[in-house]
Amino acid sequence: MKKITALIVDDEALGRDRIRRFLKEQEDVEIVGECENGEQALKAIRAKHPDLVFLDVQMPIMDGFEVVRELDPDESPVIIFITAHDEHAITAFEVNAFDYLLKPFRKERFMDTLDRARQFLQKRRVVDLQEELLSMLTQGGAKPGYLNRLTVKTANRILFVKVENVDWVESAGNYVEIHTGDKNYTIRETMTALEEKLAPERFLRISRSHIVNLGAIQELKPLFKGEYAVILRGGTQLTLNRGLKELQKRLEVL
């Protein structure tokens, strides 16, 4: 199991020693550094990317609040402020601190905070793994930047639809309808955004409201004023009102 990496920041050696002793009793925690001022802390956080930071509020050069405000949201670890003044508690939560410990804190209070931070980090790792899995399943063997599967979320499950099985896509405001064989799926996505994610050698937008899988096209029939009927496998008929030459060119080399 991956250990929780922790950084200790306090301008007082006794304060760092106390936190270090408590953390060393935990088999799942690894101390990756100690700092005695905010400037050192900022550099250490950016260099070592700790999961958890015990951060003193009052320090020379840069205080704990300034450190947090300098961090980008994507690089911010779980912050537990250490302070000797309880009036700092409100500010601590205003900068999205996980918790704060009021000096002199007892071991029981420290362990309670650590346990809650541990549970929070475990949940966050599960979410990160889920997002990574979704990304892997979505990208699959597609070329970089293009989807191999579409993710369809329902009330009680998540489906993955291979784009090669998609016959056509229809606009529905801020949603799109995915048509594959005799099944339809709705996903929250705009046509423009989805178009950019589909491989252009396989999919083409033939109108404002429709994107087609070139491999699903069986026939083109002229209509009027330059428009054509696009006949898909299964008999679906869509109207092409732009990109005829591009479509013919793509179909010739498909």
Summary of the structure (lengths in Angstrom):
residues: 254
radius of gyration: 27.8
end to end distance: 48.2
largest distance: 85.3
contacts: 725
relative contact order: 0.08
helix: 39%
strand: 30%
